[in-house]
Amino acid sequence: EKFILEVNKELAKWGWCAYFQHKKLYFLPKALSKEHGITRLKEELAESAHYLAMGDTEMDYGMLKQQDQYLYFSDFSEKNLETTTYSLEKIHMLLEG
């Protein structure tokens, strides 16, 4: 974790960020993020629409925080996300409103 924090500190100077996911290291421009994608969808489709998000990695955190309802399959306990249980019943309940 310390490594990725140091890398991101340097990358921030150029508007990029890095994510370490499992055995992979991703480098992305900050504008090419899931949260920016959701923001654009809301602007183009309907900001008042109901959006659900699912995620399992640090790369998904910003996207999850934008939504009223979400499911995540990872340990974000220090990130202040509500705990939800991954189950087919929970997905159906969220999708049905």
Salt bridges, closest charged atoms under 4 A:
GLU10 OE1 - LYS13 NZ 2.90
GLU44 OE2 - ARG40 NE 2.75
GLU58 OE2 - LYS79 NZ 2.95
ASP60 OD1 - LYS34 NZ 2.43
